Amino acid sequence: MESQVRGGTRWKRFAVVMVPSVAATAAIGVAMAQGALAASFSVSGQSFKVTAKELRGEGFTQYGALTEGYTLTGDKVHHPVAVSSFAEAHIEKMCQSVVTPNIPVIGSVTLRLEAGNSSKEDEQVFAKNLQLDVEKLEADATFEGMEIGVAAGDLNKGPGMQGGKEQANKFGFAQQSDRAVLKDVKQTAWATTAGTFKLPNLSMSLHKGKDAECY
C-alpha cells in the first residue's frame, strides 16, 4: 500500500487546489439547508467510493433515475442510478475516496476523507435530508415498515424526488421504509446532497496511486 504523501512542491500545489473544495462543500450544504440551491446538479466525471461500519436512517426512500453529468474530457453523459434518501441518518466510521487519474508526472492521486469513527452516536457523522445517487451498493440491510412498489411520485416517508436536472419517472417503481439499518456498507456513487452534513473528527489525506481507496 502506498504511504500518505508528505511534502514536495507539486503535492503542495495540488493540496492548495483540493483543500478549498472542502470549504466549498460545507458552504453548499448551508445554502441547501436554507433553500438557496436546488438539490440536483450536473455531476463530475469521477464517481467516488464510500464505506461505513453502520448507517442508521429514518425515513428511507429509493427510486431509479438518470443523473446528468460529464466525462473527464467534458462530454455530456447520463448515469443510471438508484436515488437513496434518508430524512435523517447517523453513520459510524465513514470513509470516502475519489481517484483523480492521469495527473502529469504524478499519475493517479486518491483523495481520502474519514470521519465519525466512534460508537457514540453524538460523535458519528450526521446527515439530514440526505440523498445519494448510487451506482453500486453492498451491505447487510434491515428495513422496518417497508413498502415496495410505490409510485416514485407518491413517496412520503422520507425525502421525495430531487427534481432539477434529474430524469426520473414519477409513475415508476420505488420503495420506502420507516427505518433502515445498513451494516458493512460498500458503495459507489456519483453524487451526494444533504441539507445538513456533520462530520466529527474529519481527516483528509492525499495518496499516490489507488491503494488508499476506501475499498
Secondary structure by P-SEA (a helix, b strand, c coil): ccccccccaaaaaaaaacaaaaaaaaaaaaaaaacccccccccccbbbbbbbccccccbbbbbbbbbbbbccccccbbbbbbbbbbccccccbbbbbbbbcccccccbbbbbbbccccccccccbbbcbbbbbcccccccccccccccccccccccccccccccccccccccccccccbbbbcccccccccccccbbbbcccccccccccccccc
